[in-house]
Amino acid sequence: MVFLVVGDANADLSSTLVRFPDEGDDVPMTSLGYSSGGSGANVATALAKLGARARLVTAVGSDPGAEIALRAAKEAGVDLSFVETHEAVATGHCVVAISPGGERTFLSFRGANAVVSCPDFAAVFQDVVHLHVAGHALLEGEQWTTTLALMEEALRREIPISLDICLPLVRARAAELFALAPQFSVLFGNQSELGALGGFAPENPIATSCEAAIAELLAAGVPLVVGKLGAQGAVVAEGPARTFLPSFPADVRDTTGAGDGFVAAFLYAWRRGASVANAGRLGNAAGALVVSRLGAATSLPGREELSLLLSGHGIELESFLFANKNPTIGRET
């Protein structure tokens, strides 16, 4: 049983700054390095490292950046059969500026990500039980058309769909996002994304808070909204219920990829039958591990790391999160 993920794959160039620069400034860096990135590739990689089967739909160029973008996914065992290679378009790249406190700022070149074409449905949906859409996949170009087609086919097959929004999506396609809302079984967003989205809700254009966006998304037809709150943890919203889940302690070095690690861990636990609260707790644990080291995909934890972290808090991974007689997705043997 397979998670199908559609989204970006990037070559990330990350640098840790002694301070964030002003325009025209000259600021030293204390670290510099390439790693695999892009939300789609990150989520697929994280799922595979947790023990699930993951399949990625994306595109890269025929350049050195392609190997960097896909390296972590390949090493984790992600199915890359549906990754296109384009001769005329470069691989997506992201320059990641990391402030002394660990917060990341992205400067993104989308490149080949935006021109991924629609794969054969029979092949790409083989054994798929869940479709995850990384927010950038709904931004523009042929990728937008491809993602909508994959969503339509998933709905026809009664396969649940999740979406992790991003700031560019909120800014460019907020109205379309609310129109698509009923198609998603779960929607994820961080504080900045949900806060910005609240201001675009058709029913309440002046709303700006994270809670306002959550309420509006629920009203628009999303049954489950999960807010990623960084150091504050997470909030899981179903109807009028709000469950706040505190974060795990972490020495923050780089927040890049933390949200992707959260999403993958949440989906993995939830689709195995864990409660949404316990799925959120596993997401928080994954996020805590990611932020404690540099890089995106290379920082995503596997099951053993999560088990070790949870055991330090008196939690046994299998019994606490995955006690389910009929799991939808389990470890692959």
N, C-alpha and C positions, 0 to 999 in steps of 0.2 A: 504494500500500500504506500502511495507516494504523495508527497507534498509537491505541487507544481508552483513555482515562483516565477513571476514576471517582473523584471526591474533592471536597474542599471548595474553594470560591472565597470569599475574604474581602476585605473592605476593611481593610487594615492601617493602624493609626495608630502610628507608631514614634517613640520618643523616646530620645535618648542622655542618660544620667544622669551627673552628676559623681560619684556613688556610689550604691550600691543602698540604698534606704530601709529603715529599721526600721518596724514597725507604728506608725501615727500620726505618722510623720515628715513633714518638709517639705523636699524636695530639689530643687535647680535642675536644669533640662535645658539641654543645649547644642545640641540639634537637635530638630525636630518636623516630621513630615510624613506624608501619606497615600500609600499605594502599593497596587498589586494584591498579593494574597497568597492563602494557602490552598494546601496541598500539591498538590491535584489540579490547580488552575489553574497553579501554578508549574511542575510537571513537563510539562504540556501545552505551556506557553509555551516552556520550555527546549527541548523536542523540536522545536518549530516553528522556533525561532531557529537550531537546528543544521541545519535543512534537511529534516526529516522532516515528513510530514503527521500532524497530531494532531487528535483529536476528543475533546471534553470532555463528560462527563455530570455535571451538577450542578444546583443551583437557587439563585436569588437572589430578593430581594424587589423590590417596585416602589417603590424609594426611591433617593436619591442614592448610597447605598453600592454599589448594583449596578453602576453605571458604573465606579466605582473598582475594584471587585473584578475586573471583566472587561476593563478597559482594556488591560492588557499582553497578554493572550491575543488580543484582537481585533487589536491592532497587529501581533502576530507572525504572524497568519494562521491561528490555531486555528479549527477548525470548531466553531462555537457553536450549531449547529442543535438540539442536544439539551439546551440549558440552559433550564430552566423558570423562569418568573417567577411568584411567588406574591404575591397582593394582601394577604393577611392575616398574612404572616410576614416579618419583616425580613431583609435580607441579613446573612450572617455577618460578624462583625467580630472583629478581634484587636488588642488593645493590646499592643504589643511594647516592653518595657523593655530597653534596651541598656546594659549595664554599661560602665565605662571600658575594660575589656579586650576589649570587643566581644561578650561572651556575651549571648545573648538570653533573656528570660523572657517567656512568653506568658500573657495573660489573654484567654480566648477565649469568644465568644458564637457558638454554632453556627447559630442562626437557621434560615434556609431550607435550609441544607445537609442537615439531618436529615429533610426531607420530600420529597426528590426521588423521583419515581415511576419505574417501570420503562418504558423506551422500547420502541418496536416493534423486535423483534430483527432483522428483515430489513433495516430501514433503518440501525439503529445499527451493525450488524456489517458493513455493506457495505465490502469491500476491507480489512477489519481483519486484521492478522497478529499483533497482540499486545495483550493487555489488561493495563493497569497499574492496581492498586488502591492508592490512598493510604489509609493506616491509619485515618484518621477515618471513612472510608466504611463501616467495619465496626463502628461504635460503637453505633448506636441507631436506633430509629424506622424509618420507611419506607426510609431510605437503606440500612440494614442489609439489609432484605429485597430491595431493588433490586440491591444489590451481589452478594448471594448468587445471585440469578437470572442476572445477567450472567456470573458465574463459571461457573455450571452450563451456560449456553449456550456459553460459550467452550470449555469442556471437550468439549462435544458436537461442536463444530466443530474440535476438535483445535488450538485456538489457545492458545499458552503464556500463562501468567498470572504476573505479578510482584506482590509486596506490599512496601510500605515501612511498617513498623510505627511506632507512636507510643506515647508513655507512657500516654495515656488508654486505648488499646486493650489494652495489657498489663495495666493495672490492672483493667479492666472485663471482659475476655473472654479471659483467658489460656488457660483450658481449651478454649474454642471454637477459639482460634488453633491450638493443637496438633492439634486434631481436623481442622482444615482444611489443615494443613501439606502433605499429599501433593498438594494441588491446585496448589501453586505451583512454577513452574520455578526461580524465584530469589526470595529474601527478603532485604530490606535492613533494617538497624537500626543506630542509633548506640550508643555505649558505654553511655549511661544506659538506653536501651531494652532492649538485650540483657542488660545486667547485671540489670535488674529482672525480665526474662522468665526468667532462669535460676532464680530462686527459685520460679517457678510450675510448672516442668516436672513432670508427674505422676510420672515415674520417679525424680526426684531433687529433692524439694521443698526441700532445704536449700542447693542450689547457688545461688550469687549472682554468679559471675564471667561476664564476656562470653564467654570460651571455653566455659564450661559450657553457656550458652544455645546457642552455635553447634553444639556437639556434640549437644545434645538435639534441636535442629531438624533436623539431618542425620539423626539416628536416627528422627525422626518422619516422615521421608519427603521433606524438601526437598532436592533434589539439589545446590543451590548457595546458600550463605549468604554475604552480603557485609556485613562490619562497617565502618561509617564511623567512623573514629577521630579525626576532627578534625585537630589539628596533628600527630598521629602518622601520618596517612595513612589507610590502609585495609588490611583483611585479607580475602582471598578464600578461602573454604573449600569444597572438594569432597572428600567422603569423608575420608580421613585427611590429605589434603594441605592445607597452609596456605601461602598466598603473601602476604607482607607487602609493602606498597607504600608507600614514604615519600611524604610530602606535598611539594608545591612551596612554596617560600618565599612568604610573603604578609604584607603589613602589615594586620593584622586590625582592621577598623573595625566590622563587624556580621556575625555568623554567620547571620542570618536567611536562609533559602533555600539555604544552602550544601549541605545534604543533598539537597534537591530537584534542584539543579543537578548534583550527583554522580550521582543516580539516572538522570536523563535522559541524561547523557553516557554512562554505563555502558550503558544499554539501547540507545542509538543505535549505539554501537560494536559491542556484542555481537551485536545482530541483523544487523549488516552482515557478520559473520563474524570479527571480531577475537577474539583469545584473551581469556579472562576477566581475565588479568593486564593486558593492554593496555587493555581496557575500564575496568578499575579505575584505570589511570594517567590515562586521559582524564577519568574522574570526579574524580580528585584535582586535575587541572588546572582543571576547571570550578569546583570548590569553592574553590580558591585565588583565582580571579578574583571570585567572589561575595563572599567575606569582605572583600575590599579596598575595598568601597564600601557605602554605606547603602541599605537597602531590600531587598525580596525579589525579586519578579518583574522589577523594573527593573534588577537587578544580574545577571541571568542572561546568560551570554555566548553569542555566536554563533560560527559556525565561524571567522571571520577572527580574532577575539580569541584563540580557542583555538590556532589555527595560529601566531599571533605568539608566544604564551607558549611553546609547545612548541619553536618554532624557536630560541628563546633558550637552550634546553637541548639543542640539537643533534638535535631530533626533527622529521622531516618528516611532517606529519599524515597524508596519504594513504597513503604507502608504509609507515609504521610501524604504523598502526592499521587501515587499510581495504584492505589488499592481499588481495583476495578476488575470484575470477573470477565468482562467482555470489552477489552480495550480496542479502540478504533485503530490506533497506530502504536505499535510497541517497538522495542528494540529489534533490529534485524539480525538474524542468525545465519 
